[in-house]
Amino acid sequence: MSTTSIVSASVRTRVRIPLTFADGYSTAAEAVTFDGLSDGREHLALILGEPGDFRAPGANAPLVRLHSECLTGDVFGSARCDCGPQLREAVERIAETGGVLLYLRQEGRDIGLYNKLDAYALQDSGLDTYAANTALGLPEDARDYTAAAQMLGALGIDALDLLTNNPDKGRQLDALGVTVRATVPTGVHVNASNLRYLRAKVEHTGHTITLAG
């Protein structure tokens, strides 16, 4: 696959933040902000655990997750998706091994919060998550990971293990010059409210999620 040349970004600020989740799990993260990101958004990196110096010769590839913002799931605990449980899982798993969580401001697969809720209304009438987006005249998935690659570059990461069920993330990072050494799936966070949503991700975009039935 050909590699896309990207403009470099730089680290703006580093600050330690104690994290505590609703179930009581707590850890600390180094929050990193950036200058020069391609889309001008306020994306955030959380360095977790003890990953060491990413630029050191022979350094192990860190575990990295690209997590797209989901206000309804991450903040309010909506059961219509698996975003909140994936975020909680990712923080603990990355803290155990050392690595980075990129929190990307891409609400609703980058269609925005209001459009996402409009799509929810269409899903209530029978459309799946992808068909609902296209019915609104929007892309099925508008996410571009150029800024993520810039963030990784600014942190000195050019090879990683990617924590994801979404094959498109690995494909995009590879095209942007980031080596995905291995893809590590997240757990399956299924409930009665998100089963149809997860099934659409498996059937339509090849997410590596195993569902019963």
C-alpha positions as CSV (number, residue, x, y, z in Angstrom):
1,M,0.0,0.0,0.0
2,S,1.3,3.5,-0.8
3,T,2.2,5.7,2.1
4,T,0.6,9.2,2.4
5,S,3.1,12.0,3.4
6,I,1.8,14.0,6.3
7,V,2.8,17.3,7.9
8,S,4.4,17.0,11.3
9,A,2.7,18.1,14.5
10,S,4.3,19.0,17.8
11,V,3.5,18.5,21.5
12,R,1.9,21.6,23.1
13,T,1.3,20.6,26.7
14,R,1.9,17.6,29.0
15,V,0.0,17.3,32.3
16,R,-0.7,14.5,34.8
17,I,-4.4,13.7,35.4
18,P,-5.8,11.2,37.9
19,L,-8.6,9.2,36.3
20,T,-11.5,7.5,38.2
21,F,-14.3,5.5,36.5
22,A,-17.8,4.9,37.8
23,D,-17.0,1.3,38.8
24,G,-14.2,2.6,41.1
25,Y,-11.2,1.8,38.8
26,S,-8.6,4.5,39.0
27,T,-5.2,5.2,37.4
28,A,-3.2,8.2,36.3
29,A,-2.5,9.4,32.8
30,E,-0.2,12.0,31.2
31,A,-2.5,14.1,29.0
32,V,-0.8,15.5,25.9
33,T,-2.1,18.2,23.7
34,F,-0.8,19.2,20.2
35,D,-0.1,22.0,17.8
36,G,-0.3,21.7,14.0
37,L,-2.9,18.9,13.7
38,S,-4.4,18.7,10.2
39,D,-8.0,19.2,11.1
40,G,-7.5,21.9,13.8
41,R,-9.4,19.9,16.4
42,E,-8.6,19.5,20.1
43,H,-7.7,15.8,20.1
44,L,-6.0,14.4,23.2
45,A,-3.5,11.7,23.9
46,L,-3.5,9.9,27.3
47,I,-0.2,8.1,28.0
48,L,-0.9,5.3,30.4
49,G,1.2,2.9,32.5
50,E,5.0,2.9,32.0
51,P,5.5,2.8,28.3
52,G,9.1,4.1,28.5
53,D,10.8,6.2,25.8
54,F,9.0,5.6,22.5
55,R,12.1,6.8,20.6
56,A,14.6,4.6,22.4
57,P,16.4,2.1,20.2
58,G,14.8,-1.4,20.6
59,A,11.8,0.0,22.5
60,N,8.8,-2.3,22.5
61,A,5.8,-1.2,20.4
62,P,3.2,0.4,22.7
63,L,-0.4,-0.7,22.9
64,V,-2.5,2.1,21.3
65,R,-6.2,2.7,21.0
66,L,-7.8,5.3,18.7
67,H,-11.0,6.1,20.5
68,S,-13.6,8.3,18.8
69,E,-15.4,10.6,21.1
70,C,-18.9,9.5,22.1
71,L,-20.7,11.9,24.4
72,T,-23.7,9.6,24.8
73,G,-21.7,6.5,25.6
74,D,-18.5,7.8,27.2
75,V,-20.2,10.4,29.5
76,F,-23.8,9.4,29.9
77,G,-23.5,5.6,29.7
78,S,-25.8,5.1,26.8
79,A,-26.4,1.4,26.1
80,R,-27.1,2.0,22.4
81,C,-23.4,1.5,21.6
82,D,-20.3,-0.1,23.2
83,C,-18.2,3.0,23.3
84,G,-18.2,3.6,27.1
85,P,-17.3,0.1,28.0
86,Q,-14.6,0.0,25.3
87,L,-13.1,3.2,26.7
88,R,-13.1,1.8,30.2
89,E,-11.6,-1.4,29.1
90,A,-8.9,0.3,26.9
91,V,-7.7,2.5,29.7
92,E,-7.1,-0.4,32.1
93,R,-5.5,-2.7,29.4
94,I,-3.2,0.1,28.2
95,A,-2.2,1.1,31.8
96,E,-1.2,-2.5,32.4
97,T,1.2,-2.8,29.5
98,G,2.1,0.9,28.9
99,G,0.9,2.8,25.9
100,V,-1.4,5.5,24.6
101,L,-5.1,6.2,24.2
102,L,-5.9,8.8,21.5
103,Y,-9.2,10.5,22.3
104,L,-10.3,11.8,19.0
105,R,-13.1,14.4,18.6
106,Q,-15.0,12.4,16.0
107,E,-18.5,12.2,17.4
108,G,-20.8,9.8,15.6
109,R,-18.1,8.4,13.3
110,D,-17.4,12.1,12.6
111,I,-20.9,13.3,11.6
112,G,-21.4,15.2,14.8
113,L,-23.7,14.9,17.8
114,Y,-26.9,16.3,16.4
115,N,-26.6,14.2,13.2
116,K,-25.9,11.1,15.3
117,L,-29.1,11.7,17.2
118,D,-30.9,12.2,14.0
119,A,-29.5,8.9,12.8
120,Y,-30.7,7.3,16.1
121,A,-34.2,8.4,15.2
122,L,-33.9,6.7,11.8
123,Q,-32.6,3.6,13.5
124,D,-35.7,3.5,15.7
125,S,-37.7,3.2,12.4
126,G,-35.7,0.2,11.3
127,L,-32.5,1.4,9.5
128,D,-29.1,0.1,10.7
129,T,-26.4,2.5,11.8
130,Y,-24.8,2.8,8.4
131,A,-28.1,3.1,6.4
132,A,-29.3,5.8,8.8
133,N,-26.2,7.9,8.0
134,T,-26.6,7.6,4.3
135,A,-30.3,8.4,4.6
136,L,-29.3,11.7,6.0
137,G,-27.0,12.3,3.1
138,L,-23.9,11.7,5.2
139,P,-21.0,9.2,4.9
140,E,-21.3,5.8,6.6
141,D,-18.0,6.6,8.3
142,A,-16.4,10.0,7.8
143,R,-13.4,9.4,10.1
144,D,-10.0,10.3,8.9
145,Y,-7.0,9.3,11.0
146,T,-4.4,11.8,9.6
147,A,-4.4,13.8,12.9
148,A,-4.0,10.5,14.8
149,A,-0.9,9.7,12.8
150,Q,0.4,13.2,13.5
151,M,-0.1,12.8,17.2
152,L,1.7,9.4,17.2
153,G,4.6,11.0,15.3
154,A,4.8,13.9,17.8
155,L,5.1,11.3,20.5
156,G,7.8,9.4,18.7
157,I,5.6,6.4,17.9
158,D,6.1,4.9,14.4
159,A,5.1,1.3,15.3
160,L,2.4,0.0,17.6
161,D,0.0,-2.7,18.6
162,L,-3.5,-1.5,17.8
163,L,-6.3,-2.1,20.2
164,T,-9.4,-2.2,18.0
165,N,-12.0,-4.4,16.3
166,N,-12.2,-2.0,13.3
167,P,-10.0,-3.0,10.4
168,D,-10.2,0.4,8.8
169,K,-8.1,2.0,11.6
170,G,-5.2,-0.3,10.8
171,R,-5.5,0.2,7.1
172,Q,-5.5,4.0,7.4
173,L,-2.6,4.1,9.9
174,D,-0.6,1.8,7.5
175,A,-1.3,4.2,4.6
176,L,-0.2,7.1,6.8
177,G,3.2,5.5,7.5
178,V,2.5,4.0,10.9
179,T,3.4,0.4,11.3
180,V,0.7,-1.7,13.0
181,R,2.7,-4.6,14.3
182,A,-0.4,-6.5,15.7
183,T,-4.1,-5.9,16.0
184,V,-5.5,-6.7,19.4
185,P,-9.3,-7.0,19.7
186,T,-11.3,-5.4,22.5
187,G,-13.8,-7.4,24.5
188,V,-17.4,-7.8,23.3
189,H,-19.7,-5.5,25.2
190,V,-23.1,-6.6,24.0
191,N,-26.5,-5.8,25.5
192,A,-30.1,-5.8,24.4
193,S,-29.9,-2.2,23.2
194,N,-26.8,-2.4,21.1
195,L,-27.0,-5.9,19.6
196,R,-28.3,-4.7,16.2
197,Y,-25.7,-2.0,16.2
198,L,-22.8,-4.4,16.8
199,R,-24.2,-6.9,14.3
200,A,-24.2,-4.2,11.6
201,K,-20.6,-3.4,12.4
202,V,-19.7,-7.1,11.9
203,E,-21.7,-7.6,8.7
204,H,-21.2,-4.3,7.0
205,T,-17.6,-3.3,7.9
206,G,-16.0,-6.5,9.1
207,H,-15.4,-5.6,12.7
208,T,-13.8,-8.5,14.6
209,I,-16.6,-9.0,17.1
210,T,-18.0,-12.5,17.8
211,L,-21.7,-12.4,18.5
212,A,-23.8,-15.4,19.6
213,G,-26.7,-16.5,17.4
